Amino acid sequence: WEIIKEDVLRFLKEFHRNRILPRGTNSSFIALIAKFDNPQSLDNIRPISLVGRLYKIFSKTLANKMRKVI
């Protein structure tokens, strides 16, 4: 926590001040993972989406807060 604490707090303060997520926060990257060693066709590859940790933390926190209200 000590390593990322300042980044997380800066992210949350910026969101609270501006009421918008910083650009690129909810961006994701598509990675291709081979189902087997040495894939020979696209059927042997599985795409996965990689989402940033701060966005996951933010979205889960927001969902938990909303759950209490709804």
MOPAC internal coordinates of N, CA, C and O (Angstrom, degrees):
PM7 1SCF
backbone

  N    0.0000 0     0.00 0     0.00 0    0    0    0
  C    1.4452 1     0.00 0     0.00 0    1    0    0
  C    1.5253 1   110.51 1     0.00 0    2    1    0
  O    1.2310 1   120.30 1   139.68 1    3    2    1
  N    1.3195 1   117.04 1   -40.32 1    3    2    1
  C    1.4637 1   120.61 1  -178.30 1    5    3    2
  C    1.5317 1   112.37 1   -58.71 1    6    5    3
  O    1.2310 1   120.23 1   150.16 1    7    6    5
  N    1.3044 1   117.17 1   -29.84 1    7    6    5
  C    1.4685 1   121.46 1  -178.21 1    9    7    6
  C    1.5300 1   111.39 1   -72.74 1   10    9    7
  O    1.2310 1   120.08 1   139.46 1   11   10    9
  N    1.3214 1   117.45 1   -40.54 1   11   10    9
  C    1.4726 1   120.42 1  -174.64 1   13   11   10
  C    1.5230 1   113.89 1  -104.87 1   14   13   11
  O    1.2310 1   119.92 1   177.47 1   15   14   13
  N    1.3096 1   117.76 1    -2.53 1   15   14   13
  C    1.4650 1   121.78 1  -174.65 1   17   15   14
  C    1.5260 1   113.01 1   -53.75 1   18   17   15
  O    1.2310 1   119.76 1   130.70 1   19   18   17
  N    1.3205 1   118.07 1   -49.30 1   19   18   17
  C    1.4594 1   121.37 1  -178.07 1   21   19   18
  C    1.5292 1   111.93 1   -62.39 1   22   21   19
  O    1.2310 1   119.91 1   140.13 1   23   22   21
  N    1.3305 1   117.79 1   -39.87 1   23   22   21
  C    1.4693 1   121.07 1   178.83 1   25   23   22
  C    1.5194 1   111.19 1   -65.29 1   26   25   23
  O    1.2310 1   120.40 1   137.29 1   27   26   25
  N    1.3172 1   116.83 1   -42.71 1   27   26   25
  C    1.4660 1   120.58 1  -179.70 1   29   27   26
  C    1.5236 1   110.36 1   -65.45 1   30   29   27
  O    1.2310 1   120.55 1   135.08 1   31   30   29
  N    1.3252 1   116.56 1   -44.92 1   31   30   29
  C    1.4663 1   119.68 1   179.28 1   33   31   30
  C    1.5226 1   111.61 1   -63.90 1   34   33   31
  O    1.2310 1   119.71 1   139.91 1   35   34   33
  N    1.3190 1   118.17 1   -40.09 1   35   34   33
  C    1.4728 1   121.26 1   177.83 1   37   35   34
  C    1.5299 1   110.27 1   -62.57 1   38   37   35
  O    1.2310 1   120.66 1   137.25 1   39   38   37
  N    1.3287 1   116.34 1   -42.75 1   39   38   37
  C    1.4586 1   121.57 1   178.38 1   41   39   38
  C    1.5347 1   110.53 1   -59.88 1   42   41   39
  O    1.2310 1   120.51 1   131.82 1   43   42   41
  N    1.3326 1   116.63 1   -48.18 1   43   42   41
  C    1.4652 1   120.70 1  -177.68 1   45   43   42
  C    1.5252 1   111.69 1   -67.46 1   46   45   43
  O    1.2310 1   120.12 1   140.81 1   47   46   45
  N    1.3294 1   117.38 1   -39.19 1   47   46   45
  C    1.4663 1   120.14 1   177.99 1   49   47   46
  C    1.5275 1   111.01 1   -64.81 1   50   49   47
  O    1.2310 1   120.46 1   138.29 1   51   50   49
  N    1.3151 1   116.73 1   -41.71 1   51   50   49
  C    1.4693 1   120.02 1   179.32 1   53   51   50
  C    1.5211 1   110.88 1   -63.65 1   54   53   51
  O    1.2310 1   120.58 1   137.71 1   55   54   53
  N    1.3359 1   116.49 1   -42.29 1   55   54   53
  C    1.4676 1   119.15 1   177.48 1   57   55   54
  C    1.5197 1   110.71 1   -63.02 1   58   57   55
  O    1.2310 1   120.48 1   135.14 1   59   58   57
  N    1.3207 1   116.69 1   -44.86 1   59   58   57
  C    1.4626 1   120.54 1  -178.29 1   61   59   58
  C    1.5303 1   111.19 1   -63.51 1   62   61   59
  O    1.2310 1   120.18 1   140.55 1   63   62   61
  N    1.3186 1   117.27 1   -39.45 1   63   62   61
  C    1.4625 1   121.59 1  -178.30 1   65   63   62
  C    1.5296 1   111.58 1   -71.52 1   66   65   63
  O    1.2310 1   119.97 1   135.21 1   67   66   65
  N    1.3291 1   117.66 1   -44.79 1   67   66   65
  C    1.4720 1   121.77 1  -173.90 1   69   67   66
  C    1.5203 1   114.41 1   -95.76 1   70   69   67
  O    1.2310 1   120.10 1   163.13 1   71   70   69
  N    1.3222 1   117.42 1   -16.87 1   71   70   69
  C    1.4652 1   122.79 1  -178.15 1   73   71   70
  C    1.5274 1   113.39 1    63.16 1   74   73   71
  O    1.2310 1   120.42 1  -159.88 1   75   74   73
  N    1.3080 1   116.80 1    20.12 1   75   74   73
  C    1.4707 1   121.21 1   173.13 1   77   75   74
  C    1.5290 1   108.28 1  -136.98 1   78   77   75
  O    1.2310 1   121.42 1   -27.60 1   79   78   77
  N    1.3030 1   114.88 1   152.40 1   79   78   77
  C    1.4650 1   119.08 1   177.00 1   81   79   78
  C    1.5227 1   109.23 1   -75.49 1   82   81   79
  O    1.2310 1   120.35 1   -40.94 1   83   82   81
  N    1.3293 1   116.94 1   139.06 1   83   82   81
  C    1.4641 1   118.99 1   175.93 1   85   83   82
  C    1.5297 1   110.71 1   -58.47 1   86   85   83
  O    1.2310 1   121.07 1   -32.77 1   87   86   85
  N    1.3197 1   115.57 1   147.23 1   87   86   85
  C    1.4585 1   121.19 1  -178.18 1   89   87   86
  C    1.5296 1   110.90 1   -55.31 1   90   89   87
  O    1.2310 1   121.34 1   -45.60 1   91   90   89
  N    1.3115 1   115.04 1   134.40 1   91   90   89
  C    1.4572 1   120.72 1   177.93 1   93   91   90
  C    1.5144 1   114.74 1    86.36 1   94   93   91
  O    1.2310 1   120.16 1   177.23 1   95   94   93
  N    1.3331 1   117.29 1    -2.77 1   95   94   93
  C    1.4613 1   120.16 1  -177.84 1   97   95   94
  C    1.5172 1   112.09 1   -61.76 1   98   97   95
  O    1.2310 1   120.40 1   137.33 1   99   98   97
  N    1.3158 1   116.83 1   -42.67 1   99   98   97
  C    1.4653 1   119.62 1  -177.66 1  101   99   98
  C    1.5267 1   111.89 1   -98.60 1  102  101   99
  O    1.2310 1   120.40 1  -160.70 1  103  102  101
  N    1.3138 1   116.84 1    19.30 1  103  102  101
  C    1.4684 1   119.98 1   176.43 1  105  103  102
  C    1.5226 1   109.37 1   -70.10 1  106  105  103
  O    1.2310 1   121.03 1   -29.50 1  107  106  105
  N    1.2856 1   115.63 1   150.50 1  107  106  105
  C    1.4632 1   119.70 1   174.69 1  109  107  106
  C    1.5252 1   108.57 1  -133.38 1  110  109  107
  O    1.2310 1   121.34 1   -21.21 1  111  110  109
  N    1.2938 1   115.04 1   158.79 1  111  110  109
  C    1.4531 1   121.78 1   179.48 1  113  111  110
  C    1.5214 1   108.38 1  -119.62 1  114  113  111
  O    1.2310 1   120.79 1   -41.57 1  115  114  113
  N    1.3091 1   116.10 1   138.43 1  115  114  113
  C    1.4573 1   121.05 1   178.22 1  117  115  114
  C    1.5259 1   107.98 1   -94.91 1  118  117  115
  O    1.2310 1   121.28 1   -54.24 1  119  118  117
  N    1.3141 1   115.15 1   125.76 1  119  118  117
  C    1.4626 1   120.78 1   177.21 1  121  119  118
  C    1.5215 1   108.24 1  -117.11 1  122  121  119
  O    1.2310 1   120.58 1   -37.27 1  123  122  121
  N    1.3005 1   116.51 1   142.73 1  123  122  121
  C    1.4637 1   121.33 1   178.31 1  125  123  122
  C    1.5286 1   108.81 1  -100.85 1  126  125  123
  O    1.2310 1   121.06 1   -58.54 1  127  126  125
  N    1.3097 1   115.59 1   121.46 1  127  126  125
  C    1.4569 1   122.32 1  -178.65 1  129  127  126
  C    1.5252 1   108.75 1  -111.30 1  130  129  127
  O    1.2310 1   120.61 1   -51.43 1  131  130  129
  N    1.3140 1   116.44 1   128.57 1  131  130  129
  C    1.4632 1   120.92 1   179.78 1  133  131  130
  C    1.5299 1   109.82 1   -73.46 1  134  133  131
  O    1.2310 1   120.66 1   -45.63 1  135  134  133
  N    1.3315 1   116.35 1   134.37 1  135  134  133
  C    1.4565 1   121.20 1   176.31 1  137  135  134
  C    1.5233 1   110.45 1   -74.47 1  138  137  135
  O    1.2310 1   121.04 1   149.33 1  139  138  137
  N    1.3249 1   115.62 1   -30.67 1  139  138  137
  C    1.4614 1   122.72 1  -178.62 1  141  139  138
  C    1.5203 1   108.51 1  -133.78 1  142  141  139
  O    1.2310 1   120.32 1   -15.24 1  143  142  141
  N    1.3226 1   117.00 1   164.76 1  143  142  141
  C    1.4622 1   120.34 1   172.67 1  145  143  142
  C    1.5215 1   109.47 1   -65.37 1  146  145  143
  O    1.2310 1   120.68 1   -40.18 1  147  146  145
  N    1.3126 1   116.30 1   139.82 1  147  146  145
  C    1.4603 1   122.70 1   176.24 1  149  147  146
  C    1.5366 1   112.50 1    55.76 1  150  149  147
  O    1.2310 1   119.62 1  -115.39 1  151  150  149
  N    1.3316 1   118.33 1    64.61 1  151  150  149
  C    1.4691 1   120.57 1  -179.81 1  153  151  150
  C    1.5281 1   111.05 1   -64.23 1  154  153  151
  O    1.2310 1   121.11 1   -39.34 1  155  154  153
  N    1.3234 1   115.47 1   140.66 1  155  154  153
  C    1.4603 1   121.17 1  -177.53 1  157  155  154
  C    1.5282 1   113.14 1  -106.45 1  158  157  155
  O    1.2310 1   120.17 1   163.70 1  159  158  157
  N    1.3273 1   117.28 1   -16.30 1  159  158  157
  C    1.4673 1   119.92 1   179.93 1  161  159  158
  C    1.5276 1   109.32 1  -147.23 1  162  161  159
  O    1.2310 1   120.87 1    -9.14 1  163  162  161
  N    1.3272 1   115.94 1   170.86 1  163  162  161
  C    1.4649 1   120.43 1  -179.92 1  165  163  162
  C    1.5256 1   112.19 1   -65.34 1  166  165  163
  O    1.2310 1   119.99 1   157.38 1  167  166  165
  N    1.3288 1   117.62 1   -22.62 1  167  166  165
  C    1.4622 1   120.68 1   176.70 1  169  167  166
  C    1.5218 1   111.63 1   -65.33 1  170  169  167
  O    1.2310 1   120.29 1   160.71 1  171  170  169
  N    1.3249 1   117.04 1   -19.29 1  171  170  169
  C    1.4587 1   121.84 1  -178.36 1  173  171  170
  C    1.5317 1   112.53 1   -95.06 1  174  173  171
  O    1.2310 1   120.72 1  -170.47 1  175  174  173
  N    1.3290 1   116.23 1     9.53 1  175  174  173
  C    1.4649 1   121.06 1  -178.07 1  177  175  174
  C    1.5209 1   109.31 1  -123.74 1  178  177  175
  O    1.2310 1   121.46 1   -41.10 1  179  178  177
  N    1.3273 1   114.81 1   138.90 1  179  178  177
  C    1.4681 1   120.83 1  -179.81 1  181  179  178
  C    1.5330 1   108.69 1  -117.20 1  182  181  179
  O    1.2310 1   119.63 1   -55.58 1  183  182  181
  N    1.3320 1   118.31 1   124.42 1  183  182  181
  C    1.4739 1   119.97 1   176.53 1  185  183  182
  C    1.5317 1   110.38 1   -82.33 1  186  185  183
  O    1.2310 1   120.55 1   -40.12 1  187  186  185
  N    1.3174 1   116.56 1   139.88 1  187  186  185
  C    1.4603 1   120.77 1   172.77 1  189  187  186
  C    1.5236 1   107.87 1  -130.25 1  190  189  187
  O    1.2310 1   120.89 1   -24.75 1  191  190  189
  N    1.3102 1   115.91 1   155.25 1  191  190  189
  C    1.4515 1   121.43 1  -179.74 1  193  191  190
  C    1.5269 1   108.75 1  -105.55 1  194  193  191
  O    1.2310 1   120.57 1   -52.07 1  195  194  193
  N    1.3263 1   116.51 1   127.93 1  195  194  193
  C    1.4555 1   122.29 1   178.90 1  197  195  194
  C    1.5248 1   108.53 1  -104.92 1  198  197  195
  O    1.2310 1   120.96 1   -60.36 1  199  198  197
  N    1.3321 1   115.78 1   119.64 1  199  198  197
  C    1.4608 1   121.58 1  -177.89 1  201  199  198
  C    1.5222 1   108.00 1  -112.31 1  202  201  199
  O    1.2310 1   120.70 1   -35.84 1  203  202  201
  N    1.3323 1   116.27 1   144.16 1  203  202  201
  C    1.4612 1   121.07 1  -179.42 1  205  203  202
  C    1.5169 1   112.93 1   -61.38 1  206  205  203
  O    1.2310 1   120.65 1   -31.81 1  207  206  205
  N    1.3184 1   116.36 1   148.19 1  207  206  205
  C    1.4634 1   121.53 1  -178.01 1  209  207  206
  C    1.5230 1   112.45 1   -65.63 1  210  209  207
  O    1.2310 1   120.21 1   139.14 1  211  210  209
  N    1.3264 1   117.21 1   -40.86 1  211  210  209
  C    1.4656 1   118.71 1  -178.76 1  213  211  210
  C    1.5214 1   111.19 1   -60.84 1  214  213  211
  O    1.2310 1   120.51 1   140.81 1  215  214  213
  N    1.3182 1   116.63 1   -39.19 1  215  214  213
  C    1.4596 1   119.38 1   178.64 1  217  215  214
  C    1.5259 1   110.62 1   -65.50 1  218  217  215
  O    1.2310 1   120.06 1   140.08 1  219  218  217
  N    1.3209 1   117.49 1   -39.92 1  219  218  217
  C    1.4618 1   120.06 1   177.82 1  221  219  218
  C    1.5246 1   111.13 1   -62.69 1  222  221  219
  O    1.2310 1   120.76 1   135.45 1  223  222  221
  N    1.3211 1   116.16 1   -44.55 1  223  222  221
  C    1.4682 1   120.36 1   178.86 1  225  223  222
  C    1.5225 1   109.86 1   -61.20 1  226  225  223
  O    1.2310 1   120.78 1   132.59 1  227  226  225
  N    1.3233 1   116.12 1   -47.41 1  227  226  225
  C    1.4622 1   121.17 1  -179.04 1  229  227  226
  C    1.5232 1   111.33 1   -60.77 1  230  229  227
  O    1.2310 1   120.12 1   130.81 1  231  230  229
  N    1.3205 1   117.37 1   -49.19 1  231  230  229
  C    1.4635 1   120.64 1  -175.79 1  233  231  230
  C    1.5254 1   111.48 1   -66.26 1  234  233  231
  O    1.2310 1   119.84 1   141.73 1  235  234  233
  N    1.3326 1   117.92 1   -38.27 1  235  234  233
  C    1.4696 1   119.86 1   178.48 1  237  235  234
  C    1.5226 1   111.33 1   -68.49 1  238  237  235
  O    1.2310 1   120.59 1   140.63 1  239  238  237
  N    1.3294 1   116.48 1   -39.37 1  239  238  237
  C    1.4582 1   120.31 1   178.03 1  241  239  238
  C    1.5260 1   110.45 1   -63.46 1  242  241  239
  O    1.2310 1   120.72 1   133.90 1  243  242  241
  N    1.3164 1   116.23 1   -46.10 1  243  242  241
  C    1.4606 1   120.78 1   179.09 1  245  243  242
  C    1.5241 1   111.21 1   -62.51 1  246  245  243
  O    1.2310 1   120.15 1   137.45 1  247  246  245
  N    1.3184 1   117.32 1   -42.55 1  247  246  245
  C    1.4656 1   120.75 1   179.38 1  249  247  246
  C    1.5323 1   110.89 1   -63.01 1  250  249  247
  O    1.2310 1   120.12 1   139.54 1  251  250  249
  N    1.3200 1   117.38 1   -40.46 1  251  250  249
  C    1.4703 1   120.57 1   178.87 1  253  251  250
  C    1.5246 1   111.20 1   -65.65 1  254  253  251
  O    1.2310 1   120.23 1   140.58 1  255  254  253
  N    1.3274 1   117.16 1   -39.42 1  255  254  253
  C    1.4685 1   120.46 1   177.75 1  257  255  254
  C    1.5233 1   110.69 1   -65.69 1  258  257  255
  O    1.2310 1   120.43 1   138.11 1  259  258  257
  N    1.3221 1   116.78 1   -41.89 1  259  258  257
  C    1.4671 1   120.63 1  -179.14 1  261  259  258
  C    1.5258 1   111.07 1   -68.09 1  262  261  259
  O    1.2310 1   120.32 1   147.35 1  263  262  261
  N    1.3144 1   116.99 1   -32.65 1  263  262  261
  C    1.4588 1   121.34 1   179.75 1  265  263  262
  C    1.5328 1   110.42 1   -60.34 1  266  265  263
  O    1.2310 1   120.65 1   144.57 1  267  266  265
  N    1.3359 1   116.37 1   -35.43 1  267  266  265
  C    1.4671 1   120.48 1   179.62 1  269  267  266
  C    1.5272 1   111.81 1   -70.13 1  270  269  267
  O    1.2310 1   120.57 1   150.37 1  271  270  269
  N    1.3367 1   116.52 1   -29.63 1  271  270  269
  C    1.4636 1   121.15 1  -177.80 1  273  271  270
  C    1.5243 1   111.85 1   -83.93 1  274  273  271
  O    1.2310 1   120.93 1   142.70 1  275  274  273
  N    1.3046 1   115.82 1   -37.30 1  275  274  273
  C    1.4705 1   119.91 1  -174.31 1  277  275  274
  C    1.5039 1   111.48 1   -80.21 1  278  277  275
  O    1.2310 1   120.10 1   180.00 1  279  278  277

